[in-house]
Amino acid sequence: MTLQVACLGAGYFAQFHHEAWRRINGVELAAVADRNPGLAARSGARAFADLSAMLRIAKPDILDIVTPPETHADAIRTGLAGGVRAIICQKPFCRDLSEASEIARETDAAHVPLVVHENFRFQPWYRVMRKEIDDGCLGTVRQLTFRLRTGDGRGSDAYLARQPYFQKMPRFLVHETGVHWVDTFRYLMGEPEGVYADLRRENEAITGEDAGHILFDFAGGARALFDANRTLDHKTQNPRLTFGEALLEGTEATLSLMGDGSVTRRAFGTEAETVILPAGSYAGFAGDCVHALQIHVVDALNGARAFENLAQDYLPVLRAEEAIYTSARARSRVALS
């Protein structure tokens, strides 16, 4: 039976959702709703201006929410009332931790899986890194470093061509972008026990922070560093593929992620590197991670695997985000329970 999908949202990033759904076997993008029905019509699916009407008429199995955080709670509750079997919701998830926690409780009570669309953990290089850890190739993991260098944050026109609301966000680097790596670090290293953050604003044309260092510590003394500056770049033809470079270091080997999406392994005490993921050409966004997340949800809904990043599971990311901003204000480490 073909799963019916309906999307709420037809803005800039929604295009990646619409396109990816069309490439999944056994799925039909049946409808798209947006307050601007003209934008919704560009998706090629049946267009609606109202979410309730779309749910009543299209009767989707999956509701995919691709709208700003202030719309999430109402949209999710409308989806629950509309009888959908599963909901996907973009990040940043809800307006704050309190609202997100309440929504997570409501969806749990309704027995409707709500997956936060945190797609970076589904990028092929991080899946390969996780497999290397699971296969014991690195020994004991001790250090993870990611250098975010998007190169898109310079000048008075920064972000205006793609997502102009970035300029006015009071919390920017961490709330909008850094949460991707908070979740990715959890995926690779486990839950952090504490954070220390030093955040700053490099571009005076924007409101929020756009650079900083965030240090995470984990059980057993492992650490991870998120080293970010959106006004600087990294070596790559496509700065929006990996968004930067990474090192994952263990007692037996080190993995290196390059800006072209390739991953190499170097054994401890040697110089030679083995390519474990070559640079490739990917459809869609950033290693086709939107498509990969959607396939994951379809497979989980069909009983082929367990869901990742259900709303309750994602709440630690929001707690870590709050701790990061608290740490930056206090200039001290903040423990995470």
N, C-alpha and C positions, 0 to 999 in steps of 0.2 A: 504494500500500500504506500502511495506517495505521501510523504509528510508535507503539509502545507505550512509555509512560513509567511508571517506578516512583519514588516519593519515599521517602527515608529521613528521617523526622522529621515530627511533627505538633504542634509547639509553636506559640508565638505567631506567629512570622514565616512558618512553613510554610503558613499559611492563604492567604497571598498567592500562593505557588507553586501550590498546588492549584487555586485559582480561576483563575489565569492559564492553566494548561495546558488547562483545559476550553474556553477561548475560541480555541484554535488549530486551524485546519482541518487535517485529516490527522493528528491526534494524539489518542490516548486515554490518559487517566490510568488506568492499569490496576490499580495497587496502591499502598498506602502502608504502611510499616512504622514502628512506634514501640514502645519498651519498654512503653508503655501502650497496648495494642491498642484500648482504648475511645476514646482520642483519635484513633487512626488511623481508626477506623470513622466518625468524624464527617466525614471527607473525602468520604464517599460511594463511595469506591473500595474494592476488596477489601482487607481489613485483615490485617496480619501483625504478630507480635511479634518476628520474627527476620528479619534481612536475607537470610541465606543461603537460608532457605526461600522468601522472596518472590522472589528471583532464580531459584531452581530451578523454581518453579511458574508465575510470571507471565512469565518470559523476556522482560524488557523490552529495548528497543533503547537507551534512555537511562535512566541512574540519576541522580536529582537528590538530592543530599545537603544536608539542611537541619538540621544538628545542630552542636553545639559543636566547637571546634577539636581537642580531645583525642580525638574519635572519628574524625577525617577519615582518617588513614592506614589504619587497619584497614578502614574502610568502602570506601575506594578500592581497596585490595588485594582485598577480597571481591568488589567489582564486577568487577575484572579477571578474577578466577578464575571469576566467573559468566557471562562471555562477553558483556557489554554492548558496544555499539558506541561509546558516548560517555558521559562522566561530567561532571556539573556539580557543583561543590562550593562551598558558601557561604563567605564570609569572616567573620571572620579565617581565613585559609587555613593549616591545620595549626597545630601548637603553636609552631613557631619556624622560622627560615630553614633550618636544617639539615634538619629533617624535610621541609619543603616541597620542598627541592632534591632530596632522595632520591626522594620521590614523583613529582616531575616527571620524573626520569630513568627511573623504572620505567614510567610511562605512555608515555613516548616509546618505550622499548624494546618495549613491547607494541603500539605503533601504535594506541593508543586515545586519541582527543582528550579531554583533561581541561581543562574551562573553569572558571575561577574565577568565581563568581557575584558579580562586581563590577558592580552594576547602575546606579550613578549616571551613568557615561559614556553610558548609554542613555536618560537623561532627555531629553525633546524639546528643552529649551532648550540643552543642551550640544551636541546634534547640530546644531542651527541655528547655534550659535556656530562649530563646526568648519567648517561649510559656508561661513560668512562669511569665515573665514580662508582656506580653499581657493580661494574665488572672488576673493580679493585685495581684498575690500571694506575691510579695516582697514589696508592698507599693511603696514608691519612691526610686528608685535606686540611691545610693550615691557613691558607691565605687566598682571598679573592679580591681582585682589583678591577674596577671598570672605570674607564676614562671617557666620560660623555663630552663629545666635541661636535656639536651639530653645525656650528658655523652660520646659523641663521638668525642670530640675535643682535646683529650690529645695526646702528644707525636709527634715525627717527622713524623709518619705515619698516622696522623689524616686525615680522610675522603678519604684516597687513595683507599681503597677497594671498595668504592661505587661511589663517585663523586669527583675524584681527583682535578678537576678544582677549587673546593672550596678553596684549599690552596693558589691559586694565585689571588683570587678576591680582588681588592683593597677596595671594599665595600662589606662586607660579612654578618655580623649578621643582619643588618637592610635590606639591599637590597635583599638578598637572602631568609632570614628566617623571619625576623621581620615583613615584609609586611603582612604575614598571619594574625598576630594579630592586625596590624593597621586596616585591613579590618574587622576582627572579632569584634574588639572593636566598630567600626562604626555600625556593624550589631546589636550589643547589646545596645549601648549607644547613637547612633546618631553621627553626624559629630563633631569632636573635634574643639575647638576654639583656642587652642594653645598647644605647646609641649615644654618640657624641657628635654634634653638628656645629659647623661654622658656616653660616650662610651670608651671602652678600649680593648686592646689585651692582652689575657692571655697566649696564646701559641705562642712563638716566631718563630715557624716553619711555620706559615701562614702569609699572607700579610695583611689581613684586620682585622677589629674588631671582637671579638668573645664573648664579655661580655658587660654589661652595664645596666643602668636604664633609662627608658623613661617614663616621666610623661605626661599624656594627661589631659587637662581640658575641660569640656563641659558646655553647657548652664545650668544655675541654680546651678553651683558650684560642680557638680559631677566630679569625677576624676577616672582615670584608670592608673595603674602602670604595665608596662612591665619590669619584673625583670629577666634578662637573663644571663646565663653563660653556654656555651657549654662544658666546661671542668668538670662540676659537674653533678651529676645525681639525680634522684628522685626515690621514692619507686614504683616499678612496675616490672612485668615480661617482659614487652615489652616497652622499652623506646621510640619506634617510634609509639606508639598508640596515646597518648594524648600529648606527648613531655613535659609534666610538670603537674602542678596543679594550680587550680584557686579558687578564692573566688569572688562571686558576692553578694554584700551586699546592702540590702534595709532597709527602716525604719521599715518594718514588718517581714522580714525574710532574711536569708542568704542561698545561694546555695554554695555547695562545690563540686568541680570536683576533683576526685582522679586520680592517674596514671593508674588505671585499667579501666577507662572510666565510672565509676559510678558517679552519681550525687545525692546528698542528700540535703534536705531542713530542716533548723532549724528555728523555729519561734523565734522572738525576746524575750529575757528573759527566754528562756527554754533551757534544755539540750538535750532533745530527738530529734533525727534526723529521717526524713522520706525519704526513698529511692524513688526517682522519676524516676531514670534511673539506673537499675542494671548493674553491669559489665556483658559484653557479649562477645561472640566470633564473630568476624567480618571477612568477606572475604575482599580481596583487601587491600588497603592502608588506615591506620589511621581512623578506623571506617567506611571504605568503602566509603569515601567521594568523591573519583573520580567517582564511580558508581552513587552516589546520584546527583552530579553535572550534569553528562551526562543525567540522567533521567529528571532532571529539564529542560535541553535544549530541549530534545525531546518533553516533554509535552508543553513547551512554543512554540516551532515551530508548534505543532499541535493545538495551540490555547487554551490549557487547563489552562494556567496560564501566568502571565507576566514574562518576563526575569528579572533575577537578574544579576548585575555586567556587564551590557553592557559597552562597552569601555568608553563612555562619563561618565557613573556613576562611573567608576573606577578611573578616573583621580584624585579625591581627595586623593586617597591612594598615588599616586606618588607625589602630592604636599606635603603631610605629610612627606613622605620619605625625600624629599629635605629639609624640615624644620627641621627634626630631625638631619641631618648631619650639617646643618647650626648652630643649637643650640649647638651641641657638640663642634664645633669649637669655637663659641663665648662664650660658657659657660653661656648662658642666654636663657630665654624663647623666643620662636618665635611664633608670632600670625599667625593664619590661617584664611584667609578670607572665 
